[in-house]
Amino acid sequence: MEKINLKDIILCIVFLAIGTIIGGFLVVYHPIPFSKEVTVNIDPTNIISMLVTIILAVYVVGAISKNSEIERVEKDLLIKDLGEYKNKVQLEVSQMISSSDLLIFTVNEKMKTIIQKTESFFIILKDANFANDYESQNLISVLKDFKILFTDTSTEISGSVPVKIARNKITLSDVRKQELYQNLNKFDQEIHRLISRINKN
């Protein structure tokens, strides 16, 4: 169900008030006399006032419907772009996880591009009141975790090394690959939250 914003409600009230004022003006300043032979008492000014009000109301309803349609199209375009962006990120990260010849340079450049694209998306979403700073920081944090997971060579408590880097080439352990796939799921969930919020607004 489409949401009617405050501007549309105010516009409707204003037009209805204008119709009422016009009717009142006609009653006070332009009374229309009737012949004594007329037995049915019909005040034309009331009819005129009613007609004006109805015309204005029809116009307002039409304008609101048009605005709602435009807003739905804008939402659908944003959702489509977000879906394509999500699929692209998932594909690129999955390819890096499965790569047998992954370089630090590749990870740095791809994650930099992905984060920049995400920040651009959030500028649009926040301008349209479809997202806030908290949601933006959450998603950016998930993306930054990818870079850490790809390049962190710290030894685990078990003594194993989840990431080995030699001559700028990255070798991932099975445990680290699993952690990266889990982070991909977190990324997917954050995008679905954004899409849900866009649909609800």
C-alpha positions, 0 to 999 in steps of 0.5 A: 500500500502506497504511503500518502505524504504530509504534503499531499494531505495538506494540498487536499485540505487546502483545495477543500478549504478553497472550495468552501470559501468560494461557496461562502463567497457566492452565498454572501456576495452573489445571492441568486433570487428565485421566483416565488413560483418555485416550490422546491428550495434549491440554493444554486450557490451550494451546488456550485460550491459542491461542484467546485469542491468535487472538482478540486478533490478529483484533481487532488486524488489524481495528483496523489495517485500520480505521485504514488506511481512515480515514487513506486517507479523510483523505488523499483529502480533503486531496488533493481540497482541494489540487487545488481550491485549485490550480485556483482559484489557476491560474484567478485568476492566468490571469485577471489575466494576460489582464486588460486592466484590471488594477489594483494593488489587485486584484493585492495583494488576490488574492495576499494571500488566496492566500498566507493560504490557502496558509499555512492549508493548510500548518498542516494538512499539517505537523500531519499530517506531510505537509509541512515548513517547507522545502516551505512556504517554497518554495511561498510563495516561488513565490506571492510571485514572482507579485506581483513579476512583476505589479508590478515596473517595473524596466527590463530590460537590453534597455531594454524595460519589462516592466510599466507602471503608470499611474493604478494600472492595470497593463499587462504586456508579452508577455515578462512574461506569459510569465514569469508563465505559467512561474511558474504551471508552478512553482506546479503542480509544487510542488502535485504534489510535495505530493500525491505526498508525501501519497500516499507517507506 
